[in-house]
């Protein structure tokens, strides 16, 4: 085996065959403890190796249990080590990043260390990268402590001292490790998101610069989708590569890429964000801020900031009164919908900061002032683009969060395929997109169209799990709609959910498409005599997502109600998740401006926005939700669909056909008859 590992003889075209030797039945990887051979994993590993070797892009759907992360990591790390490349892994969830770092990479290192053919790759270096604003810069911290009288009031100064104490013990300097979370105003003065945090100005203690050094020397870099596209949008690219010189890219959880890209390549600014930036420049209440610390501000400079803040308040108050009085979202269809005064004021602030930077006493002061000037300029240009609807391919809208009085102005590209085609598939980097759910009705055309991946080859590997033995699907053919105006129907559904939870010994995950339905059902279940003693956890009511999932998994028989993010990324094996109840098919709200604009674009060309946009998106989300149930080959459980449209509507077949084919299916009547029918079937 040693000749295979000799790097001088190893060529890119040898990588697929090596990966086959690793993943085949009784292959090299079989030395790992508890490893189980899966033909689908072998197939995926070879396909990924071919992409790493040839540079041709790949889309690979790998069903639950295929072991996709090992399949792309092993070949990718070998290619990184032997061809002097950098493997970049982008995920959407922290849980997948943790799985890769804590479980997959240690196993791969163990494999390499104990296999002569792979031993030269065992010393691979890894690094995780998050946004620089999450890191503490010790240089900026020292500066803030020295200038705290000019910057902070008493309460903020105490917060600064707390951060300084934490800095003495933290190993990473990452904000999330500090509990409770730091005050955002104080953190802005000490984080690494500043041009004053550089390799030249910072010493070895700066956490961000240390991370950048690790990333530069790493063979594998792990980050999330948002940061990947933010770095690309910010121009941090290496030659003809995607992100780093001579890199290879794997986007896991790739079904979410189009939506993440729309968000990152769009624009969003709010009244709270604008006011926060202006207060950091000068806060009229505390008489402190950037321009007082550098000791350059005159009366009229301070007055300009105060006047601009008043202008911001007037602008957004007018927006609320004229466009958001009776609704939370308002799409913008005509340009020039806002007054120019706010733009003029922001430009005056920008010019004032430019003058300050030019006259600054030190280079460091000039750099910091220019940071704020760039921030104001970015906000002004974003608002200007939104007021004039400057990009014809974008949709623009206003949105408000009434609890916090936050009003935002937003823009997003309707179609991100051109952007993704350019930044991902027109580079020389090998690019792999993978997920358990990208296809609709066994076809990848919709996903390819959304991502501009026409040049990619695609393949689907089904799950190796025994769904016929371990999974049952029940769908009601006469369930009432959960409508705010029909309380009796809503009560009937709630009572049905209550009984279903009672009958299942293990835990139940209930997935909703609206927070109204979730809240109403949670209230009923928490009062239920049938469920007395059971832990009932509701999103937004009983803790953060991570904490809820931990409680749910450890309880063993808890009931978890979730919407939005709970349709994906929930990985709870065993009896603790024995039933998934889908209350409604997860169609997007048509009033969502981006969804509406995408549908209009299809309708205008003679197609059907519903069939081309809303249905595929709903099917993918439905597949994700159903996929929460069976996470290992030992898991067993039921999926219950309480939306009769799967049976009554023509498009219902797309949802039923998206479920694992061997799974046993039971067609049941209305929710009032569900219990007797289950008894007749011998289910309860």
C-alpha positions as CSV (number, residue, x, y, z in Angstrom):
1,X,0.0,0.0,0.0
2,X,2.9,2.4,0.6
3,X,3.4,3.1,-3.1
4,X,-0.1,4.6,-3.3
5,X,0.8,7.1,-0.7
6,X,4.0,8.2,-2.3
7,X,3.3,11.8,-3.2
8,X,5.9,12.0,-6.0
9,X,4.0,9.4,-8.0
10,X,0.5,10.5,-7.1
11,X,-1.4,12.4,-9.9
12,X,-4.9,14.0,-9.8
13,X,-6.3,11.3,-11.9
14,X,-5.2,8.7,-9.3
15,X,-7.5,10.2,-6.6
16,X,-10.8,8.6,-7.6
17,X,-9.3,5.1,-7.6
18,X,-7.6,5.8,-4.3
19,X,-11.0,6.9,-2.8
20,X,-12.6,3.7,-4.1
21,X,-9.9,1.7,-2.3
22,X,-10.7,3.6,0.8
23,X,-14.5,3.3,0.8
24,X,-15.1,0.0,-0.9
25,X,-16.3,-3.0,1.0
26,X,-13.4,-4.0,3.4
27,X,-11.5,-0.9,2.2
28,X,-8.9,1.1,4.1
29,X,-11.6,2.9,6.0
30,X,-13.0,-0.3,7.5
31,X,-10.2,-0.1,10.2
32,X,-12.2,2.6,11.9
33,X,-14.2,1.6,14.9
34,X,-18.0,1.0,14.2
35,X,-17.6,1.8,10.5
36,X,-20.3,0.3,8.3
37,X,-19.9,0.0,4.6
38,X,-22.4,1.9,2.5
39,X,-22.4,1.6,-1.3
40,X,-23.9,5.1,-1.6
41,X,-21.0,6.5,0.4
42,X,-18.4,4.8,-1.8
43,X,-20.2,6.2,-4.9
44,X,-20.3,9.7,-3.5
45,X,-16.6,9.6,-2.4
46,X,-15.5,8.6,-5.9
47,X,-17.7,11.3,-7.5
48,X,-16.2,14.0,-5.2
49,X,-12.7,12.7,-5.9
50,X,-13.3,13.1,-9.6
51,X,-14.4,16.7,-9.1
52,X,-11.3,17.5,-7.0
53,X,-9.1,15.9,-9.7
54,X,-10.8,17.4,-12.8
55,X,-12.2,20.7,-11.5
56,X,-15.6,19.9,-13.0
57,X,-18.4,21.0,-10.6
58,X,-20.7,18.4,-9.0
59,X,-24.1,18.5,-7.4
60,X,-24.7,15.4,-5.2
61,X,-27.9,14.7,-3.3
62,X,-27.0,12.2,-0.5
63,X,-30.0,10.8,1.4
64,X,-29.9,10.6,5.2
65,X,-27.4,8.1,6.4
66,X,-25.1,8.1,3.3
67,X,-22.3,9.7,5.3
68,X,-21.7,12.5,2.9
69,X,-19.3,14.5,5.1
70,X,-16.8,11.7,5.2
71,X,-17.3,11.1,1.5
72,X,-16.2,14.6,0.6
73,X,-13.7,15.2,3.4
74,X,-11.4,12.2,2.9
75,X,-10.7,12.9,-0.8
76,X,-10.7,16.6,-0.2
77,X,-8.1,16.4,2.5
78,X,-5.9,14.1,0.4
79,X,-6.1,16.5,-2.5
80,X,-5.3,19.4,-0.2
81,X,-2.2,17.8,1.2
82,X,-0.8,16.2,-2.0
83,X,-1.7,19.0,-4.5
84,X,-1.0,21.9,-2.1
85,X,-4.6,23.2,-2.2
86,X,-6.9,24.5,0.5
87,X,-10.2,22.7,1.1
88,X,-13.0,25.1,2.0
89,X,-16.1,23.6,3.7
90,X,-19.2,25.9,3.9
91,X,-22.2,24.8,6.0
92,X,-25.3,26.6,7.1
93,X,-25.6,25.3,10.7
94,X,-23.3,25.3,13.6
95,X,-24.3,21.7,14.4
96,X,-22.9,20.4,11.2
97,X,-19.7,22.3,11.7
98,X,-19.4,20.8,15.2
99,X,-20.0,17.3,13.7
100,X,-17.2,17.8,11.2
101,X,-14.7,19.2,13.7
102,X,-15.5,17.0,16.7
103,X,-16.4,13.7,15.0
104,X,-15.4,13.4,11.4
105,X,-12.0,15.0,11.3
106,X,-10.7,13.0,14.3
107,X,-11.8,9.8,12.6
108,X,-10.2,10.8,9.4
109,X,-6.9,11.5,11.2
110,X,-7.1,8.1,12.9
111,X,-7.6,6.5,9.5
112,X,-4.7,8.3,7.9
113,X,-2.4,7.6,10.9
114,X,-3.1,3.8,10.7
115,X,-2.9,3.3,7.0
116,X,0.5,3.3,5.2
117,X,-1.1,4.5,2.0
118,X,-2.4,7.6,3.6
119,X,0.0,8.3,6.4
120,X,1.5,11.4,4.6
121,X,-1.8,13.2,5.0
122,X,-2.3,12.6,8.7
123,X,-0.8,15.9,9.7
124,X,-3.5,18.0,8.0
125,X,-4.2,21.3,9.7
126,X,-7.7,22.7,10.2
127,X,-9.2,26.0,11.1
128,X,-12.7,27.5,11.7
129,X,-13.4,31.0,10.4
130,X,-16.2,33.3,11.5
131,X,-16.9,36.9,10.8
132,X,-14.2,39.2,12.1
133,X,-16.7,41.2,14.2
134,X,-17.1,38.2,16.4
135,X,-13.4,38.3,17.5
136,X,-11.8,40.4,20.3
137,X,-8.9,42.6,19.1
138,X,-6.6,43.0,22.1
139,X,-5.0,46.1,20.5
140,X,-8.4,47.8,20.2
141,X,-9.2,46.7,23.8
142,X,-6.1,48.3,25.2
143,X,-6.9,51.5,23.2
144,X,-10.5,51.5,24.5
145,X,-9.3,51.1,28.1
146,X,-6.9,54.0,27.7
147,X,-9.7,56.2,26.3
148,X,-12.6,54.9,28.4
149,X,-13.3,58.3,30.0
150,X,-13.8,59.9,26.5
151,X,-15.8,56.9,25.2
152,X,-18.0,55.4,27.9
153,X,-20.4,56.3,30.7
154,X,-20.1,54.5,34.1
155,X,-22.2,51.5,33.1
156,X,-20.4,51.0,29.8
157,X,-17.0,51.4,31.5
158,X,-17.9,48.5,33.8
159,X,-18.8,46.4,30.8
160,X,-15.5,47.2,29.2
161,X,-13.8,46.0,32.4
162,X,-15.8,42.7,32.3
163,X,-14.6,42.1,28.7
164,X,-11.0,42.9,29.8
165,X,-11.2,40.3,32.6
166,X,-12.6,37.7,30.1
167,X,-9.8,38.5,27.7
168,X,-7.3,37.2,30.3
169,X,-8.8,33.6,30.2
170,X,-10.5,33.1,26.8
171,X,-8.6,30.9,24.4
172,X,-10.5,32.0,21.3
173,X,-11.7,35.6,21.9
174,X,-15.0,34.8,20.3
175,X,-17.9,36.9,21.5
176,X,-20.3,33.9,21.9
177,X,-18.1,32.6,24.7
178,X,-18.7,35.6,26.9
179,X,-21.8,35.2,29.0
180,X,-23.9,37.2,29.3
181,X,-23.4,38.6,25.8
182,X,-21.4,41.8,25.7
183,X,-23.1,45.2,25.2
184,X,-23.0,45.8,21.4
185,X,-22.0,49.4,21.8
186,X,-19.0,48.5,23.9
187,X,-18.1,45.5,21.8
188,X,-18.0,47.7,18.7
189,X,-15.0,49.5,20.2
190,X,-13.0,46.4,20.9
191,X,-13.8,43.9,18.2
192,X,-11.6,43.1,15.2
193,X,-14.1,44.6,12.7
194,X,-11.8,47.6,12.0
195,X,-9.1,48.6,9.7
196,X,-6.9,49.3,12.7
197,X,-6.9,45.6,13.4
198,X,-4.1,44.5,11.0
199,X,-1.1,42.2,11.1
200,X,1.1,45.3,11.2
201,X,-0.6,47.0,14.1
202,X,-1.6,44.0,16.2
203,X,0.7,41.7,18.2
204,X,0.5,38.0,18.7
205,X,-2.2,38.3,21.4
206,X,-4.9,39.6,18.9
207,X,-7.4,36.7,18.5
208,X,-8.5,37.6,15.0
209,X,-5.0,37.9,13.6
210,X,-4.1,34.6,15.2
211,X,-7.1,33.0,13.5
212,X,-6.1,34.5,10.2
213,X,-2.6,33.0,10.6
214,X,-4.2,29.6,11.4
215,X,-6.4,29.9,8.3
216,X,-3.5,30.8,6.1
217,X,-1.6,27.7,7.2
218,X,-4.6,25.3,7.2
219,X,-5.3,22.6,4.7
220,X,-9.1,22.7,5.5
221,X,-11.1,25.8,6.4
222,X,-14.6,25.6,7.8
223,X,-17.0,28.5,7.7
224,X,-20.7,29.2,7.1
225,X,-22.6,30.1,3.9
226,X,-23.2,33.7,4.9
227,X,-19.5,34.4,5.6
228,X,-18.4,32.7,2.4
229,X,-20.7,34.9,0.3
230,X,-19.9,38.0,2.4
231,X,-16.2,37.5,1.7
232,X,-16.8,36.9,-1.9
233,X,-19.1,40.0,-2.1
234,X,-16.4,42.0,-0.3
235,X,-13.8,41.1,-2.9
236,X,-11.7,38.7,-0.8
237,X,-10.9,36.3,-3.6
238,X,-7.7,34.6,-4.7
239,X,-7.0,35.0,-8.5
240,X,-9.3,32.7,-10.4
241,X,-10.4,30.8,-7.3
242,X,-13.5,31.3,-5.2
243,X,-12.0,32.5,-1.9
244,X,-8.4,31.4,-1.4
245,X,-5.6,30.9,-3.9
246,X,-5.8,27.3,-5.3
247,X,-8.9,26.3,-3.3
248,X,-11.6,23.6,-3.5
249,X,-15.1,24.4,-2.3
250,X,-17.7,22.2,-0.8
251,X,-21.1,23.7,0.1
252,X,-22.9,21.3,2.4
253,X,-26.6,21.9,3.2
254,X,-26.7,23.4,-0.3
255,X,-30.4,23.5,-0.6
256,X,-30.3,26.8,1.4
257,X,-27.6,28.4,-0.8
258,X,-30.0,30.4,-3.1
259,X,-31.8,32.0,-0.1
260,X,-28.5,32.8,1.7
261,X,-27.0,34.3,-1.4
262,X,-30.1,36.5,-2.0
263,X,-29.7,37.8,1.5
264,X,-26.0,38.5,1.3
265,X,-26.0,40.0,-2.2
266,X,-28.9,42.2,-1.3
267,X,-29.1,45.3,1.0
268,X,-30.6,45.9,4.4
269,X,-30.4,48.9,6.7
270,X,-32.6,50.0,9.6
271,X,-33.3,53.0,11.8
272,X,-31.6,51.2,14.7
273,X,-28.5,50.5,12.7
274,X,-28.2,54.0,11.4
275,X,-28.7,55.5,14.9
276,X,-26.2,53.1,16.4
277,X,-23.5,54.2,13.9
278,X,-24.2,57.9,14.4
279,X,-24.1,57.5,18.2
280,X,-20.7,55.9,18.0
281,X,-19.5,58.9,16.1
282,X,-21.1,61.3,18.6
283,X,-23.7,60.6,21.3
284,X,-25.5,63.9,22.2
285,X,-26.7,62.4,25.5
286,X,-23.4,61.3,26.8
287,X,-21.4,63.9,24.9
288,X,-19.0,61.1,24.0
289,X,-17.9,59.2,20.8
290,X,-15.3,59.0,18.1
291,X,-15.1,62.7,17.3
292,X,-14.7,63.7,20.9
293,X,-12.0,61.1,21.6
294,X,-9.8,62.3,18.7
295,X,-10.4,65.9,20.1
296,X,-11.2,67.4,16.7
297,X,-14.9,68.2,17.0
298,X,-16.2,71.7,17.0
299,X,-19.8,72.8,18.0
300,X,-21.1,72.6,14.5
301,X,-19.7,69.1,14.0
302,X,-21.6,67.8,17.0
303,X,-24.7,69.7,15.9
304,X,-24.4,68.0,12.5
305,X,-24.5,64.6,14.1
306,X,-27.5,65.6,16.3
307,X,-29.4,67.0,13.3
308,X,-28.7,63.9,11.2
309,X,-30.0,61.7,14.0
310,X,-33.2,63.8,14.1
311,X,-33.5,63.5,10.4
312,X,-33.2,59.7,10.6
313,X,-36.0,59.6,13.2
314,X,-38.2,61.8,11.1
315,X,-37.6,59.7,7.9
316,X,-38.5,56.4,9.5
317,X,-41.4,57.9,11.4
318,X,-42.8,59.1,8.1
319,X,-42.2,55.6,6.6
320,X,-44.2,54.0,9.4
321,X,-47.0,56.5,9.1
322,X,-47.4,56.3,5.4
323,X,-46.6,52.7,4.5
324,X,-46.5,50.5,7.5
325,X,-49.4,51.7,9.6
326,X,-51.6,48.6,9.0
327,X,-49.0,46.1,7.9
328,X,-45.6,44.8,8.8
329,X,-44.2,44.5,5.2
330,X,-44.7,46.8,2.3
331,X,-43.2,46.2,-1.1
332,X,-41.8,49.2,-3.0
333,X,-42.9,49.5,-6.6
334,X,-42.1,53.1,-7.6
335,X,-38.8,55.0,-7.2
336,X,-38.4,58.3,-5.3
337,X,-40.6,57.2,-2.5
338,X,-38.5,58.9,0.2
339,X,-37.1,62.4,0.8
340,X,-33.6,63.2,-0.2
341,X,-32.9,65.2,3.0
342,X,-31.6,62.1,4.9
343,X,-29.2,61.3,2.0
344,X,-27.9,64.9,2.1
345,X,-27.3,64.8,5.8
346,X,-25.5,61.5,5.7
347,X,-23.3,62.8,2.9
348,X,-22.4,65.8,5.1
349,X,-21.4,63.5,7.9
350,X,-19.3,61.5,5.5
351,X,-17.5,64.7,4.3
352,X,-16.9,65.8,7.8
353,X,-15.3,62.5,8.7
354,X,-13.2,62.7,5.5
355,X,-11.9,66.1,6.7
356,X,-11.2,64.7,10.2
357,X,-9.2,61.8,8.7
358,X,-7.1,64.1,6.6
359,X,-6.3,66.3,9.6
360,X,-5.8,63.4,12.1
361,X,-2.8,63.6,14.4
362,X,-1.9,59.9,14.0
363,X,-2.2,57.3,11.4
364,X,-4.2,55.1,13.7
365,X,-6.8,57.9,14.3
366,X,-7.1,58.5,10.6
367,X,-7.7,54.7,10.0
368,X,-10.4,54.6,12.7
369,X,-12.1,57.7,11.4
370,X,-12.1,56.3,7.9
371,X,-13.7,53.1,9.1
372,X,-16.7,55.2,10.3
373,X,-16.7,57.2,7.1
374,X,-16.8,54.0,5.1
375,X,-19.7,52.8,7.3
376,X,-21.7,56.0,6.7
377,X,-21.0,55.9,3.0
378,X,-22.1,52.3,2.7
379,X,-25.4,53.1,4.6
380,X,-26.0,56.2,2.4
381,X,-25.4,54.3,-0.8
382,X,-27.6,51.5,0.3
383,X,-30.5,53.8,1.2
384,X,-30.0,55.8,-2.0
385,X,-30.2,52.5,-4.0
386,X,-33.4,51.6,-2.2
387,X,-35.1,55.0,-2.5
388,X,-34.4,55.1,-6.3
389,X,-34.9,51.4,-6.8
390,X,-31.6,51.5,-8.6
391,X,-31.2,47.8,-9.5
392,X,-33.9,46.6,-12.0
393,X,-33.3,43.0,-11.1
394,X,-33.9,43.5,-7.4
395,X,-37.1,43.6,-5.3
396,X,-37.3,46.3,-2.7
397,X,-39.5,46.4,0.5
398,X,-40.0,48.0,3.9
399,X,-40.4,45.9,7.1
400,X,-41.1,46.7,10.7
401,X,-40.8,44.8,14.0
402,X,-43.3,46.6,16.2
403,X,-42.0,45.2,19.5
404,X,-38.6,46.8,19.0
405,X,-39.7,49.7,16.8
406,X,-37.2,48.6,14.2
407,X,-37.9,49.6,10.7
408,X,-35.8,48.3,7.9
409,X,-35.3,49.1,4.2
410,X,-34.4,46.0,2.2
411,X,-33.4,44.9,-1.3
412,X,-32.6,41.5,-2.7
413,X,-31.8,40.1,-6.2
414,X,-34.8,38.2,-7.5
415,X,-32.6,35.7,-9.4
416,X,-29.2,34.9,-7.9
417,X,-28.3,32.3,-10.5
418,X,-26.1,34.8,-12.6
419,X,-24.2,35.8,-9.4
420,X,-23.6,32.3,-8.3
421,X,-22.7,31.2,-11.8
422,X,-20.0,33.9,-11.9
423,X,-18.6,33.5,-8.4
424,X,-18.7,29.8,-8.1
425,X,-18.9,28.0,-11.5
426,X,-16.8,30.3,-13.7
427,X,-13.8,30.1,-11.4
428,X,-11.1,27.4,-11.8
429,X,-11.9,26.0,-8.3
430,X,-13.6,22.5,-8.0
431,X,-17.0,23.2,-6.5
432,X,-19.3,20.6,-4.9
433,X,-22.8,21.2,-3.7
434,X,-24.4,18.6,-1.5
435,X,-27.4,18.1,0.7
436,X,-30.0,15.5,1.5
437,X,-32.7,17.5,-0.2
438,X,-32.1,19.3,-3.5
439,X,-34.2,17.3,-6.0
440,X,-37.9,17.7,-6.7
441,X,-39.7,14.6,-8.0
442,X,-36.3,13.0,-8.6
443,X,-35.1,15.9,-10.8
444,X,-32.4,18.5,-10.2
445,X,-33.5,21.0,-12.8
446,X,-35.0,23.5,-10.4
447,X,-32.0,23.6,-8.1
448,X,-29.6,23.9,-11.1
449,X,-31.7,26.8,-12.5
450,X,-31.6,28.6,-9.1
451,X,-27.9,28.3,-8.6
452,X,-26.6,28.8,-12.2
453,X,-25.0,25.4,-12.0
454,X,-25.7,24.3,-15.6
455,X,-22.0,23.2,-16.0
456,X,-22.3,20.8,-13.1
457,X,-22.9,17.1,-13.2
458,X,-25.5,15.8,-10.8
459,X,-26.3,12.6,-9.0
460,X,-28.7,11.3,-6.4
461,X,-27.8,8.6,-3.8
462,X,-30.7,7.3,-1.9
463,X,-30.6,6.7,1.9
464,X,-29.4,3.2,3.0
465,X,-31.9,3.1,5.8
466,X,-34.7,0.5,5.9
467,X,-37.7,2.8,5.7
468,X,-40.1,0.0,5.0
469,X,-39.4,-1.5,8.4
470,X,-38.8,1.6,10.4
471,X,-41.0,4.4,9.2
472,X,-44.8,4.8,8.8
473,X,-46.5,7.8,7.1
474,X,-50.1,8.8,8.0
475,X,-51.9,11.5,6.1
476,X,-55.4,12.8,6.8
477,X,-57.6,13.3,3.7
478,X,-60.3,15.4,5.4
479,X,-58.5,17.7,7.9
480,X,-59.8,21.2,8.4
481,X,-57.6,24.2,7.7
482,X,-56.0,25.9,10.6
483,X,-57.5,29.4,10.2
484,X,-57.5,32.3,12.6
485,X,-61.2,32.8,11.9
486,X,-62.2,29.2,12.4
487,X,-61.7,28.5,16.0
488,X,-63.6,25.2,16.0
489,X,-61.4,23.8,13.2
490,X,-58.3,25.0,15.0
491,X,-59.4,23.3,18.2
492,X,-60.0,20.1,16.4
493,X,-56.5,20.0,15.1
494,X,-55.1,20.9,18.4
495,X,-57.0,18.1,20.1
496,X,-55.8,15.6,17.4
497,X,-52.2,16.7,18.0
498,X,-52.7,16.2,21.8
499,X,-53.9,12.6,21.2
500,X,-51.1,11.8,18.8
501,X,-48.5,13.1,21.3
502,X,-50.2,11.0,24.1
503,X,-50.1,7.8,22.1
504,X,-46.4,8.0,21.3
505,X,-44.0,6.7,23.9
506,X,-41.0,8.7,22.8
507,X,-40.6,12.4,21.8
508,X,-42.7,14.3,19.2
509,X,-41.6,17.1,17.0
510,X,-44.5,19.3,15.7
511,X,-43.7,21.5,12.7
512,X,-45.6,24.6,11.9
513,X,-45.7,27.1,9.1
514,X,-47.0,29.9,11.3
515,X,-46.2,31.2,14.7
516,X,-49.9,31.8,15.4
517,X,-50.7,28.1,15.0
518,X,-47.6,27.2,17.1
519,X,-48.5,29.5,20.0
520,X,-52.2,28.4,20.1
521,X,-51.3,24.7,20.0
522,X,-48.5,25.1,22.7
523,X,-51.0,26.8,25.0
524,X,-53.5,23.9,24.6
525,X,-50.8,21.2,25.1
526,X,-49.4,22.8,28.2
527,X,-52.9,22.7,29.8
528,X,-53.6,19.1,28.7
529,X,-54.4,16.5,31.4
530,X,-53.4,13.8,28.9
531,X,-49.9,15.2,28.7
532,X,-49.4,16.0,32.3
533,X,-45.8,15.4,33.4
534,X,-44.5,15.6,29.8
535,X,-42.0,18.4,28.9
536,X,-43.5,20.7,26.3
537,X,-41.1,23.1,24.6
538,X,-42.2,25.9,22.2
539,X,-40.0,28.0,20.0
540,X,-39.7,31.6,21.2
541,X,-41.3,30.8,24.5
542,X,-39.1,28.3,26.3
543,X,-35.6,29.2,25.3
544,X,-33.2,29.5,22.4
545,X,-33.0,26.9,19.7
546,X,-29.9,25.1,20.9
547,X,-31.1,24.9,24.5
548,X,-34.5,23.6,23.3
549,X,-32.9,20.9,21.3
550,X,-30.7,19.8,24.2
551,X,-33.7,19.6,26.6
552,X,-35.7,17.8,24.0
553,X,-33.0,15.2,23.3
554,X,-32.3,14.5,26.9
555,X,-35.9,14.2,28.1
556,X,-36.7,11.2,25.9
557,X,-40.4,11.8,25.7
558,X,-40.7,15.6,25.3
559,X,-42.9,17.5,22.8
560,X,-41.2,20.2,20.8
561,X,-43.1,22.7,18.7
562,X,-41.1,24.6,16.1
563,X,-41.4,26.6,12.9
564,X,-38.9,28.0,10.4
565,X,-35.5,26.8,11.4
566,X,-36.8,23.7,13.1
567,X,-37.7,22.1,9.8
568,X,-34.0,21.6,9.2
569,X,-30.9,20.9,11.2
570,X,-32.7,18.9,14.0
571,X,-30.6,15.8,14.6
572,X,-32.0,13.8,17.5
573,X,-31.5,10.0,17.1
574,X,-33.3,7.3,19.1
575,X,-36.6,7.2,20.9
576,X,-36.3,10.9,21.9
577,X,-37.7,11.7,18.4
578,X,-40.3,9.0,17.6
579,X,-42.9,11.1,15.8
580,X,-42.9,14.1,13.4
581,X,-46.2,15.9,13.0
582,X,-46.5,18.2,10.0
583,X,-49.4,20.5,10.6
584,X,-49.5,22.2,7.3
585,X,-47.6,22.0,4.0
586,X,-44.8,24.5,4.2
587,X,-45.6,26.9,1.4
588,X,-44.0,30.3,1.7
589,X,-46.2,33.3,2.4
590,X,-47.0,34.9,-1.0
591,X,-46.9,38.3,0.7
592,X,-43.2,37.8,1.1
593,X,-41.8,40.4,-1.4
594,X,-39.0,38.1,-2.7
595,X,-41.4,35.2,-3.2
596,X,-44.0,37.4,-4.8
597,X,-41.4,38.9,-7.2
598,X,-40.0,35.5,-8.2
599,X,-43.5,34.3,-9.0
600,X,-44.3,37.4,-11.0
601,X,-41.2,36.9,-13.0
602,X,-42.2,33.4,-14.0
603,X,-45.9,34.4,-14.6
604,X,-44.8,37.2,-16.9
605,X,-43.0,34.8,-19.2
606,X,-46.0,32.5,-19.5
607,X,-45.1,30.0,-16.7
608,X,-46.7,29.3,-13.4
609,X,-45.1,31.0,-10.4
610,X,-46.9,28.6,-8.1
611,X,-45.6,25.5,-9.9
612,X,-42.1,26.8,-10.6
613,X,-41.3,28.7,-7.4
614,X,-43.7,28.0,-4.5
615,X,-44.2,24.3,-5.0
616,X,-40.5,23.3,-5.4
617,X,-39.5,25.4,-2.3
618,X,-42.3,23.8,-0.3
619,X,-41.4,20.3,-1.3
620,X,-37.7,20.8,-0.3
621,X,-38.7,22.2,3.1
622,X,-41.2,19.3,3.5
623,X,-38.5,16.8,2.7
624,X,-36.3,18.5,5.3
625,X,-39.0,18.3,7.9
626,X,-39.8,14.6,7.3
627,X,-36.0,13.9,7.3
628,X,-35.8,14.8,11.0
629,X,-37.4,11.5,12.0
630,X,-34.9,8.7,10.9
631,X,-31.4,9.7,11.7
632,X,-29.7,6.3,12.2
633,X,-30.3,2.8,10.9
634,X,-31.9,1.9,14.3
635,X,-34.4,4.7,14.5
636,X,-38.1,4.0,14.2
637,X,-41.1,6.3,14.1
638,X,-44.1,7.9,12.4
639,X,-44.7,10.9,10.2
640,X,-48.2,12.4,10.5
641,X,-49.4,14.9,7.9
642,X,-52.5,16.9,9.1
643,X,-52.9,18.8,5.8
644,X,-55.5,17.2,3.6
645,X,-54.1,19.0,0.5
646,X,-51.7,16.1,0.0
647,X,-54.7,14.0,-0.9
648,X,-57.2,16.6,-2.3
649,X,-54.9,18.7,-4.6
650,X,-53.1,17.6,-7.7
651,X,-49.8,18.9,-6.4
652,X,-50.1,16.7,-3.3
653,X,-48.4,13.9,-5.1
654,X,-45.2,15.9,-5.2
655,X,-45.1,15.9,-1.4
656,X,-46.0,12.2,-1.0
657,X,-43.6,11.2,-3.7
658,X,-40.8,13.1,-2.0
659,X,-41.0,10.8,1.0
660,X,-38.8,7.6,1.1
661,X,-40.6,5.2,-1.3
662,X,-40.5,2.0,0.9
663,X,-42.1,3.7,3.9
664,X,-45.5,2.3,4.7
665,X,-48.3,4.7,4.1
666,X,-51.7,4.9,5.7
667,X,-54.5,7.1,4.3
668,X,-56.8,8.2,7.1
669,X,-59.9,10.3,7.3
670,X,-60.5,13.5,9.1
671,X,-58.9,14.4,12.4
672,X,-62.0,13.5,14.4
673,X,-61.9,10.0,13.0
674,X,-58.1,9.6,13.2
675,X,-58.1,7.7,16.5
676,X,-60.7,5.0,15.6
677,X,-59.0,4.5,12.2
678,X,-55.6,4.1,13.8
679,X,-57.2,1.5,16.2
680,X,-58.6,-0.4,13.3
681,X,-55.2,-0.5,11.6
682,X,-53.8,-1.9,14.8
683,X,-51.5,1.2,15.2
684,X,-52.6,2.2,18.7
